[in-house]
C-alpha cells in the first residue's frame, strides 16, 4: 500500500508542531495520523476505544518513532469533547492542525434512542456539534501557531442532505438521511468558519474534504444490515478507494500550500459542494442553532461582506 504522503505529493513536507486527529484509532484517521507522524508532527490520537487507541500510540512509537498521546472521548457527550480540549491544552500551547475526522453512520445500540442524553439527534451531535465545540475550544491554540488549519472530514454524501434545522432535537432523522445532513453540516460549518476567520483577521484556515468511498475505513461496520457485509466484500477491489487514499486527502487538505481557506477537497483537488452547502444564510442559521445547542458563543464577527472563496472558477 502506497503511503498517504506520497499519494498526496507531500512526502518531503516537514511538520513542526502538534496535530490532533480525531477518530484516529482506525481507517482514514489512523492512516492520516501515521503519515503526520512520519512527517515530523507531534500527535494527539483520539477515539472511543482505549485498546485501539493505545495500539495506534504504540505503532506511532515503534514504527514511526513518535511519542503520541491517546485521549479517549465519546463525542456523543459534549462534556467529553471539552475534556479532550483540556487534554490537548495540557499537551501543548500551540496546535498546527486540528483534524476533525471522527464520525460515522450509526445504527443499533449507538443510536437506539435516536438522540443523545442531551436530547440532540445522535448523528448530528457526533458528526457536527462535537467538531463545532472542539474547534471553538482549540482556536486559541491554532492561532498561537504560525499557520494553523482546521480540517474537517465531510463527504460527497452531503449531496443527499437536507438541512432541516427544526428537527435537530428529534429522532425523526436516522440512518442515511441523518448522516447526509451531518456531512452537509460539516461543509457549511467549514465555509462559515472560513468567512468568519477571514473577517476577523485570523491566520487560521478552514478546509473540508471528501475522503473517498472507503469500505476499509471501518465505515462499513456501521451500515445497516446487508450493506455492512457488501461494504466489507468490495474492500480492495479495483476502483475502490483505500484508507491510504482517504489519508492522502486529509493530508492534502491540511498541508498543501495551494489549498485555500474555504475549499472543499475531493480527490486531491478543489471540489464544488452543492448550492445548499454554499448558502450563506443557511450557514448562519446552522451556526446560530449550533451555538444554541452547545451553549457556546464564538468570538468571531459577522460575515456579510466577506468574499465567498468556496466555489471553483
C-alpha positions as CSV (number, residue, x, y, z in Angstrom):
1,X,0.0,0.0,0.0
2,X,1.4,3.4,-1.0
3,X,1.8,5.9,1.8
4,X,-0.7,8.8,2.1
5,X,2.0,11.4,2.0
6,X,3.3,10.0,-1.3
7,X,-0.2,9.8,-2.8
8,X,-0.7,13.4,-1.9
9,X,2.7,14.5,-3.2
10,X,3.7,15.7,0.3
11,X,6.4,13.2,1.2
12,X,9.1,15.9,1.5
13,X,6.9,18.2,3.7
14,X,8.0,18.7,7.3
15,X,5.6,19.5,10.2
16,X,6.9,21.4,13.2
17,X,4.1,21.3,15.7
18,X,1.3,19.3,17.3
19,X,-1.5,17.7,15.3
20,X,-4.8,16.4,16.8
21,X,-6.6,13.8,14.6
22,X,-9.9,12.8,16.0
23,X,-11.2,9.4,15.1
24,X,-7.6,8.2,14.6
25,X,-7.8,4.7,16.0
26,X,-8.5,3.1,12.6
27,X,-9.2,3.7,9.0
28,X,-8.6,7.1,7.4
29,X,-7.8,8.8,10.7
30,X,-5.2,6.2,11.6
31,X,-3.5,6.4,8.2
32,X,-3.5,10.2,8.4
33,X,-2.1,10.2,12.0
34,X,0.7,7.8,11.0
35,X,1.5,10.0,8.0
36,X,1.6,13.2,10.0
37,X,4.0,11.4,12.4
38,X,6.3,10.3,9.6
39,X,6.4,14.0,8.5
40,X,7.6,15.0,12.0
41,X,4.5,16.1,13.8
42,X,3.8,15.5,17.5
43,X,0.5,13.6,17.7
44,X,-2.6,13.5,19.9
45,X,-4.6,10.4,19.0
46,X,-8.3,10.2,19.8
47,X,-11.0,7.6,19.7
48,X,-13.7,5.9,21.7
49,X,-11.9,2.6,22.2
50,X,-8.9,2.7,24.6
51,X,-7.3,-0.5,23.5
52,X,-7.3,0.6,19.8
53,X,-6.1,4.0,20.8
54,X,-3.2,2.6,22.8
55,X,-2.3,0.3,19.8
56,X,-2.1,3.3,17.5
57,X,0.0,5.1,20.1
58,X,2.4,2.2,20.3
59,X,2.6,1.9,16.5
60,X,3.5,5.6,16.2
61,X,6.2,5.0,18.8
62,X,7.6,1.7,17.4
63,X,7.2,2.2,13.6
64,X,7.4,5.9,13.3
65,X,9.4,7.0,16.3
66,X,6.9,9.4,17.6
67,X,5.7,9.7,21.2
68,X,2.0,10.3,20.8
69,X,-0.7,10.8,23.5
70,X,-4.0,9.0,23.3
71,X,-7.1,10.6,24.7
72,X,-10.4,8.7,24.9
73,X,-13.6,10.7,24.3
74,X,-17.1,9.8,23.4
75,X,-18.4,12.6,21.0
76,X,-22.0,11.9,21.9
77,X,-21.2,13.6,25.2
78,X,-20.3,17.3,24.9
79,X,-18.6,17.3,28.3
80,X,-16.2,14.7,26.9
81,X,-15.4,17.0,24.0
82,X,-14.5,19.7,26.4
83,X,-12.3,17.3,28.4
84,X,-10.5,16.3,25.1
85,X,-9.7,20.0,24.6
86,X,-8.4,20.3,28.1
87,X,-6.1,17.3,27.5
88,X,-4.8,19.0,24.3
89,X,-4.1,22.2,26.2
90,X,-2.2,20.2,28.8
91,X,-0.1,18.8,26.0
92,X,0.8,21.9,24.0
93,X,0.4,25.7,23.8
94,X,0.2,25.7,20.0
95,X,-1.6,23.5,17.5
96,X,-0.5,23.2,13.9
97,X,-3.5,21.2,12.7
98,X,-6.9,20.1,14.1
99,X,-8.3,17.3,12.0
100,X,-12.0,16.8,12.7
101,X,-12.2,13.3,11.4
102,X,-14.3,11.4,13.9
103,X,-17.8,10.4,12.9
104,X,-19.9,7.8,11.3
105,X,-23.2,6.4,10.2
106,X,-24.7,4.9,13.4
107,X,-27.0,2.0,14.0
108,X,-28.1,-0.3,16.7
109,X,-27.0,0.4,20.3
110,X,-25.1,3.5,19.3
111,X,-28.2,5.3,18.3
112,X,-31.1,3.2,19.5
113,X,-33.0,6.1,21.0
114,X,-32.1,8.4,18.1
115,X,-30.9,11.2,20.4
116,X,-28.1,11.8,22.9
117,X,-28.6,12.2,26.6
118,X,-28.8,16.0,25.9
119,X,-31.7,15.4,23.6
120,X,-29.9,16.1,20.3
121,X,-30.2,13.9,17.2
122,X,-27.3,11.4,17.6
123,X,-25.6,11.6,14.3
124,X,-25.8,15.4,14.1
125,X,-24.4,15.6,17.7
126,X,-21.4,13.4,17.0
127,X,-20.6,14.4,13.4
128,X,-21.2,18.1,13.6
129,X,-21.7,19.5,17.1
130,X,-18.6,17.8,18.5
131,X,-16.2,19.3,16.0
132,X,-18.0,22.6,16.3
133,X,-17.3,22.6,20.0
134,X,-13.8,21.2,19.7
135,X,-12.8,23.8,17.1
136,X,-14.1,26.6,19.3
137,X,-12.2,25.3,22.3
138,X,-8.9,24.9,20.4
139,X,-9.0,28.0,18.2
140,X,-6.6,29.9,20.5
141,X,-4.0,27.1,20.2
142,X,-4.4,27.2,16.4
143,X,-4.0,31.0,16.3
144,X,-0.9,30.7,18.5
145,X,0.9,28.8,15.8
146,X,2.3,30.3,12.6
147,X,-0.4,29.0,10.3
148,X,-3.0,26.7,11.9
149,X,-5.6,24.9,9.9
150,X,-8.9,23.2,10.7
151,X,-9.6,20.2,8.5
152,X,-13.0,18.6,8.7
153,X,-13.9,15.3,7.1
154,X,-17.1,15.7,5.2
155,X,-18.4,13.5,2.4
156,X,-20.0,13.6,-1.1
157,X,-23.0,12.2,0.8
158,X,-23.7,15.8,1.7
159,X,-25.4,15.9,-1.8
160,X,-28.3,13.9,-0.4
161,X,-28.6,16.0,2.8
162,X,-31.3,18.4,3.8
163,X,-30.6,21.0,6.5
164,X,-33.9,20.7,8.4
165,X,-33.0,22.8,11.5
166,X,-36.3,22.2,13.2
167,X,-35.6,18.5,13.7
168,X,-32.1,18.7,15.3
169,X,-33.6,17.7,18.6
170,X,-35.8,15.0,17.1
171,X,-35.2,11.3,16.4
172,X,-37.1,11.5,13.1
173,X,-33.9,11.5,11.0
174,X,-31.8,8.4,11.3
175,X,-29.5,6.3,9.2
176,X,-28.6,7.7,5.8
177,X,-30.7,10.9,6.0
178,X,-29.2,11.8,9.3
179,X,-25.7,11.0,8.1
180,X,-26.2,13.0,4.9
181,X,-27.4,16.0,6.9
182,X,-24.4,15.8,9.2
183,X,-22.0,15.8,6.3
184,X,-23.7,18.8,4.8
185,X,-23.3,20.5,8.2
186,X,-19.6,19.8,8.1
187,X,-19.2,21.7,4.8
188,X,-21.5,24.5,5.9
189,X,-19.6,24.9,9.2
190,X,-16.3,25.0,7.3
191,X,-17.4,27.6,4.9
192,X,-19.0,29.8,7.6
193,X,-15.8,29.4,9.8
194,X,-13.6,30.3,6.9
195,X,-15.5,33.5,6.3
196,X,-15.5,34.4,10.0
197,X,-11.8,33.8,10.4
198,X,-11.0,35.9,7.3
199,X,-13.2,38.8,8.5
200,X,-11.6,38.6,12.0
201,X,-8.1,38.7,10.5
202,X,-7.2,35.3,12.0
203,X,-4.3,33.4,10.4
204,X,-6.2,30.1,10.9
205,X,-7.7,28.5,7.8
206,X,-10.7,26.1,7.5
207,X,-10.9,23.3,4.9
208,X,-13.3,20.4,4.4
209,X,-12.8,17.2,2.4
210,X,-14.4,14.1,0.9
211,X,-12.0,11.2,1.8
212,X,-13.3,8.8,-0.8
213,X,-15.6,5.8,-0.8
214,X,-13.6,3.6,1.6
215,X,-15.0,0.3,2.9
216,X,-11.7,-0.4,4.6
217,X,-12.1,2.7,6.7
218,X,-14.4,0.9,9.1
219,X,-17.4,2.9,7.9
220,X,-19.0,-0.3,6.5
221,X,-19.3,-1.8,10.0
222,X,-21.9,0.9,10.8
223,X,-24.0,0.4,7.7
224,X,-27.5,-1.2,8.1
225,X,-28.0,-4.9,7.6
226,X,-26.7,-6.4,4.4
227,X,-25.0,-3.2,3.3
228,X,-22.4,-3.8,6.0
229,X,-21.4,-7.2,4.5
230,X,-21.4,-5.8,1.0
231,X,-19.1,-3.0,2.1
232,X,-16.6,-5.5,3.5
233,X,-16.7,-7.6,0.4
234,X,-15.8,-4.8,-2.0
235,X,-12.8,-3.7,0.1
236,X,-9.7,-3.9,-2.0
237,X,-11.4,-4.3,-5.4
238,X,-10.1,-2.2,-8.3
239,X,-11.5,1.3,-8.4
240,X,-12.4,1.3,-4.7
241,X,-10.6,3.8,-2.5
242,X,-8.4,2.7,0.4
243,X,-7.8,4.1,3.8
244,X,-4.5,5.4,2.5
245,X,-6.3,7.3,-0.3
246,X,-8.5,8.9,2.4
247,X,-5.5,9.7,4.4
248,X,-3.9,11.4,1.4
249,X,-7.0,13.6,1.0
250,X,-6.7,14.6,4.7
251,X,-3.0,15.4,4.3
252,X,-3.6,17.4,1.2
253,X,-6.4,19.4,2.8
254,X,-4.2,20.0,5.8
255,X,-0.8,20.7,4.3
256,X,-0.9,21.5,0.6
257,X,0.1,25.1,0.0
258,X,-2.3,25.7,-2.9
259,X,-5.3,24.8,-0.8
260,X,-7.2,27.9,0.3
261,X,-9.4,28.5,3.3
262,X,-13.0,27.6,2.5
263,X,-12.0,24.8,0.0
264,X,-13.8,21.5,-0.2
265,X,-11.1,19.0,-1.2
266,X,-12.1,16.0,-3.4
267,X,-9.6,13.6,-4.9
268,X,-6.7,15.9,-4.2
269,X,-8.4,18.9,-6.0
270,X,-10.8,21.6,-5.2
271,X,-14.3,20.3,-5.4
272,X,-17.6,22.2,-5.6
273,X,-20.2,21.4,-3.0
274,X,-23.9,21.8,-3.5
275,X,-25.6,25.1,-3.7
276,X,-27.2,24.3,-0.3
277,X,-23.8,23.8,1.3
278,X,-22.7,27.2,0.0
279,X,-25.9,29.0,1.1
280,X,-24.6,31.7,3.4
281,X,-27.9,32.5,5.0
282,X,-28.5,28.8,5.8
283,X,-24.9,28.5,7.1
284,X,-25.5,31.4,9.5
285,X,-28.8,29.8,10.6
286,X,-26.9,26.5,11.3
287,X,-24.2,28.4,13.1
288,X,-26.8,30.1,15.4
289,X,-28.5,26.7,16.0
290,X,-25.2,25.1,16.8
291,X,-24.3,27.8,19.3
292,X,-27.7,27.3,21.0
293,X,-27.4,23.6,21.2
294,X,-23.8,23.7,22.6
295,X,-24.1,26.7,24.8
296,X,-21.0,28.4,23.4
297,X,-20.5,31.7,21.6
298,X,-17.7,32.2,19.1
299,X,-15.5,35.3,19.4
300,X,-15.8,36.0,15.7
301,X,-17.7,38.8,13.9
302,X,-20.5,38.9,11.3
303,X,-19.6,37.9,7.7
304,X,-22.0,39.6,5.3
305,X,-19.3,41.3,3.3
306,X,-16.7,38.6,3.3
307,X,-15.9,37.2,-0.2
308,X,-17.0,33.7,-1.0
309,X,-14.0,31.6,-1.9
310,X,-15.7,28.2,-1.7
311,X,-16.6,27.7,-5.4
312,X,-14.4,26.8,-8.3
313,X,-13.7,29.1,-11.2
